[in-house]
Amino acid sequence: MNESTASPEEKSHFSRCENVGVVILAAGASTRMGTPKQLLELDGQPLLVRAVEAALGSPAWPVVVVLGANTEKIRPLLARWPVLITENPAWSEGMAASIRAGVTTLQQFSRRLDAAMIALCDQPAFSADTIAQLVAAQHRTRRSIVAAHYSGRHGAPALFHREHFPTLTHLTGEEGARALLNGAFADIASVDLPALAVDLDTPEDFAAAAKT
C-alpha cells in the first residue's frame, strides 16, 4: 500500500470506519458498448451481478445500486439480491448525479454509517477482497479517503469518510469524484490495485476480458 506523500501536518486522523456502505454505479447508457453492459455475462454472470455479489460478500452494508438508463431491463436482474435500488432520473448528467443519488440513499437508510464506498459495475477485478483491502487501509492510516490506485492515478473503488458526504451529494458533471481523488486534497491513502485498470467500455474490452 502506498500512502499519499502529504506531510503529517497536512493530514488529519479520523476514527476507524466500522460501518461502511457501498454504492455501485450502474446508471450509464453504455453508449460505447452498444448494449447495456450491466447485463453482459462474464464467466456466466452479468457484470452487475458480479459487482453486487462482491459487495454482499464483504462486511460492508448496506449495498445501494444506482440505476438510470435501461432501468426496466436491468432492475429484474436484482430481484433476488438484498440490495437497495435507487433510480437516478438525471443519469444523463454523468457520474456525479449517480454518486449524489447513491450517497443520499445510504444516508436515508442509516445515520450510523461511518463511510461510503463508491464502486463501478464494469471492473472485472472488483471483489469482496478489494473492499476488505480498502477498509483495512483506512483502519491502518485513519485517512478520510482511501482509493484504489492504478494507471498512475486514484480511481474507483474509493472509500469516503462521512465528512465528505456533503461534498459527494453536491457533485456535478461527468467526472464524478475524480477531482476529489486526484486534486490537491491531501488526506488520501492509496492501495495499489493494478488489475482494476481494466474496465469494460467497448466490445473490444469485453472480448479481451472474456478471453482471460
N, C-alpha and C positions, 0 to 999 in steps of 0.2 A: 504493500500500500504506500502510495506517495502522498504526503500531506502538502498543502499549499505552502508557498515559500514566504508568506507574510510573517512579519516579526511578531514575537509574543505579545507585545503591547497592542498590536493591531487586532489580535484575536480575543474574543470573549468566550468564556466557558459556559456551557449550558448543562442542565441535568441530563441524565440518560433518558433517551426516548424509549419508553417501555411500551406505550400504546401507539402503534403505528397503523394508519390506514393506507390502503393502496388505491390509486386512481389509474385505471387502464384507459388510455385514449384510443378510441375506435370509431371516431365520428367522420373520418375523412371519406372522400368520394372515390379514392383510388383511381384517379384520372390517368395516371401514368401506367397503371397496371391494366386498365381497360375492363376490369371486373372487380367486384368487391373483394379485396384481398383478405378481409376478415374471414371470409368463407373458404379460402383456398386451403387445401389439405396438404400438410407436410407430415410424413411418417404416419399417415392415416388419421390425422386430427386437423380440424380447421385452425388456422393461426390464432384466432381469437380464443378458442378453447384452450390451446396450449398456454397462452398467457394467463388465462383465468385459473387453470389448474396450477400453474406455477405460483400464483399469488395465494391461492387457497391452501397450497402445500406448505406455506410459511406460517410463522406465528402472527403475521400481520392480520389485522381485522378492523373494520370491515373492508370488503373489496367493492369498489364502485367501477362500473363500466359505463363510459360515456359514449352514447350512440348519436348519430346525426344523419348523414346520408345513408340511404338504403336501410333505414331502421326496420322497415317492415320485413325485409329479407333476413336481417341479422338477429333481431330480437328472439325469434323462436329457438335459435341455437342455444340460448342461455337459460331456457325454461327449467332445466334440471339442476342448475347451479345456484348455490346460496349467495348470490351477489345482489348488490343494489344497482339498478339500471336507471340512469338519468339521460333524458333526451335533450340534446343541445340544439335548439332551433337556429342558433347563429353559427352552425358548424362551418358555413362557407366563409366566415370571417377568418378562420385559421385556428391554429392550435391553442392560442390564448383563450379563446371562448370555451373550448373544451376543458381546459385547466380550471377556468373560473367555475364552470358548472360542476365539475367533479369535486373540487375542494369545498364548494358550497354544500354539496350533498353530504360530504363527510362531516362537516360542522353541524349540519342539521341532525345527522344521525347520532352524534356523540360529542359532547362538550369536553370529554375527558381525553381526547386524543392529544398526544404529545407531538406528533409529526404526521406528515403525508408523504407518501412515496408516489412519484409520478412515473408511470411506465407506459411503454408503447406495445401495440399488439403485433408488430411486424418484425421483431428481433428474435430469430430462431434460438439464439443462445440464452435468452432470458429464462431464468429458472428460480425455483424456491431458494437455491443456494445463492443466487445473485442478491436476492433480498436479504438473506442472512448476512452476507458479507458487508452490505451497506449498513445494516443496523449495527453489526459488530464494530464497524469503523466509527460509527457515531458514539458508541459506548466507550471506545478507547480514546477518542480525540475530544469528545464533547463539543464538536463543531456544530453550528446550526444548519449547515448544508453539507451533505455527503453525496458525491456524484460519481457515477461511472466515468472512467477516463479512457478514451480510445481515439484513434486518428488525430492525436495531438490536441484534443480539447475535451472539455467536460460535456456530458450529454445524459440523456435518459438511459436507464432509470436514475432518478435522483431523489434523495430524501430531504425534506424541508421541515425544520422545526416550526412549531406553531407560531412563532413570532413572525414568520414570513407569510402566514395565511392572508393577512390584509393585502399584501403585495400580489400574491397569486390570484386573489379574487378580483384584482383590478388590472390584470394584464390585458393588453390589446395587441392585435396584429397577428401575423402569420408565424412568427418565430417562437411563440410561446415563452418559455423561461430561459431562452438561450442567453439573453443579455445578463440575466441574473447569475447564470452559471459561468459565464466566460467574460464578465466585465471586471470592474475594479473592486468588486466586493471581495474582502479578504478572508472571510470566515468559512472557507470551503475545505473539506477533506476529500482527497481523491482516492478512488480504488481502481487500480488498473484492471480493466476487463476488455482486452482487445477483441475478443470474439463478438462483442456487442456492436462492433463497427459494421457488421453485416446486418442490413435491414432490407426488406423486400419491397421495392417500389415499382419495379418493372417486370415484365415477363422474363427478361433475361436474368434478373436477380433470382426470381423464383426457380427458374430452370437450373441455375447453378446450385442453389440450395438443395434442390431435390436430388441432385447427383451425389451430394456429400453424405 
